Amino acid sequence: MTDMSDWLTRNHREIGRRDGARSMILRRDYDASIEDVWAACTEPDRLSRWFLKVGGELRLGGTFALDGNAHGEILRCERPRLLAITWKYGDFPDSQVELRLSTGSPETTTLELEHFLLPDDGVIGVGTGWELPLSIALSLYLRGELPEAPVDDWYSPGEEQLRLAGLVAREWVALAEAEGLPLPAEMPDWT
């Protein structure tokens, strides 16, 4: 198995404030056109191959539901540069997500995801939850290295994924500590 720890060093992580609450920002460059990255993040068949199955009324003003995860409304959709959605997940406070794409060259795209309206102690979990799929799974998908089937049909987390999740969590913990944020009462043991 390829060691993907170095893939995580290509990410820019940031904790900020937006609309009076915390936000987490993750930025990464991909060797793919903006149209390809947009389609991978917004077309249900493509999204299900590297992230989760999605359903709903997938249009501006419509709704989305990620299989076994979050749901919400589609607030803005400016193809191929901006997608803004509400994010409702279990008993957690409602938040919002913006996916912003820009081009560095015709075949390089910068993806920036900002998840905001987060409680101070929610940044670590949210950052960790977004980073592995966006860093590794989307990168592999865009390179054509994932199976031609939905993630649910072939993915089973193993030791390597837990190790990588631990590395990512430590990065977000360090950022949270530098910002003086409270750490969650219970942190998963990813070691």
N, C-alpha and C positions, 0 to 999 in steps of 0.2 A: 504494500500500500504506500502511496506517495505521502510524504510528510507535508501537510498543508499549513503548518504553523507559520511559515514565512508569508503565506497569502494574507494573513491577518495583519501583517505589518504595513500592508498597502492601504489600509483603511485610515481615514481621518475620523476621530471620535471627538465629540464636543458635547458639553452640557451647557445649556443656556436658559434664558427666560423668554417666554412669549405669552402674551395675553395674561400676564400676572401669575403665571405658573411655570414650572420647569419644562424644559424640552430636552430631548436627546437628538443629536444630529450625527448621522453616519454618512460619510462620503467615500466613493470609490470610483475608479476609472475602469472601464471595460474596453477590450479590443473588439468593438462591434459598433455598427452604425446606430444612430439614435432611433431610427425606425425599428431596428431589430430589438433593442433593449425595451422600447416602449411596448412592442407587441408581446415580448416575453413577460412583461409585468401587467398587462391589461387584457390579453386574450385568454379566455378560460381554458382552452385546451393546452396552451403553452404554459400558463401559470401552474396548472396542475402537475406538470412534469417536473418542476423544481421546487414548488412551494406547497400549496394546498389546493384542493378543489374549491371552485367558487361558483356560486349561483346567485340568482336574484334578478332584478331588473337592471341590468348593467348599462345604464345610460345616465346622462346628466339629470339629476333630480331623482334618480332611481335608488335602489338599494343593492347591497351585496351581502353575501354570507359566506364566510370561509368555513369549510367543513370542519366541525369540531373545535372552532376557534371563535374569532370575532365576527361581528356584523356591523352594518351601519348604512349611512347614506352617502351618495356621491354628490359632493358639493360643487366641485369644479372639474372640468375635463378639457384641457387645452392640448390636444394631440399635436405633436409628440413630446411636449415639454412639461406639462403639469397635470397632476391628478391630486385632488384634495378630497378627503373622506372623513366622516366621523368614525370613531372606533369604540365599539361597545363590546366589552369582554367580561363575561361573568358578573361578579359583584364589584368589580373595580370601577372607579369613577370614569365617566365618559371622557374621551379624549379625542384628538384629531391627528391625522397623518397627512403629510404632504410629500409627494414624490416629485422631485424636480430633476429634469434631464437637460444637459447641455452638451455641446460638441466641442472637442478639443481639435479634432480633425475629422475628415469625412468618415473615418473608420475607428474613431475613439469617442466614447461617450462617458461623461461624468454623471453618475447617479448620486443624488443627495436625498436622503430620507430624513425628514424631521417629524418626530412624534412629540406632540405638545399637549399642554393642559394636564401634565403629570403631577402627582403628588411628589414631594421631595424624596420620599423613600421608594418611589417606583422606577426611578431612572435606571438603576442597575439591571433589574429584571427585564425591562423593556429593551434596553440597549443590547443585552446579551441575546434576547429572543430574536431580534432583527439581524444581528450581525452574521451568524453562521449561514443562514439561508442566502443573504445578500452577498456575502464574501465568497463562499465556496460553492453552494448549490447553483446560484445564478451564473457564476463564472463558468462552471463545468457545463451547464446547459448551453450557454452561448457558444461554447467551443465544440458543441456536439458530442460531449462525452458522457451524457446520461442516457438511460434507456428510453425507448420510444413508448413509454407508458406512464400513467400517473404515478406520482411518488408513493401513494398508498400501496401500489402493486409490487414495489420492489425495495423500498427503503426500510431498514431496521437499524436503529441507532446501536452503535457498539462502543467498544472501549476508546477508539480513536475520537469519536464524536464527543464523548464525555470529557476526554482530555482537552480537546479544542474548546469546548464550552467553558471549562475551567480557566483556560488561558484568557478567553474573552471576558469572562466575569471578573477576573483580576484587573484587567485594564479598566473596566467600568467602575470597579470599586476604588481604584486609585484616583480616577477622575472625580468621583463623588466625594472622597475624602479631601481632595484638594479644594473642592468647592464648599467644604464644611457641611455636607449633607448627611443626614442620619442614614446609617446602614439598616437594611431590613432586619427585623428581629431574628428571622431564621434564613440562613443562606444554604442552598443545596451544597452537598459535598461532591464536587465534580472531580476530585483527585483520584 
